[in-house]
Amino acid sequence: MSERKIFACGLSSPVWEHLGFFMKTESGIEVLDKSSAICKICKVSLVYRTGTTSNLKKHIESRHPHIKLKPTGTSGSVDSVETPSPSQPKKANNLQTLSDFLNRKKRAMRPIMQAHKGLRIYQDLLESSLPKICDP
């Protein structure tokens, strides 16, 4: 049995330098079989869902650690590498993001709450002074 050729796909993620697809025939036409990606190094078949390369990247990083993937340079890309600065802590998960949101909301509400507290003190002062002024 002859070895099947792995075809490049021309997608933008750096993982595609090391992965490709086999060809399949659909209605008599040769097309790329994008149901699974094939590692060009070890020839293993990997599940590929269009648009998601995280499992492919993990394969390259874990099975071929000598290969360093280039960052894409686009924000929001799964394969982009973001190095947090020492002054900027890395966000652990969505709970951290939620916690940050709640803290910002609490800080934004602080002046309103202080004003409300001031009004309550003023109201209490008026209520306690009022009977003394009105009583003969």
Secondary structure, 3 states (H helix, E strand, C coil): CCCCCCECCCCCCHHHHCEEECEEEECCEEEECCCEEEECCCCCEEECECCECHHHHHHHHHHCCCCCCCCCCCCCCCCCCCCCCCCCCCCCCHHHHHHHHHHHHHHHHHHHHHHHHHHHHHHHHHHHHHHHHHCC
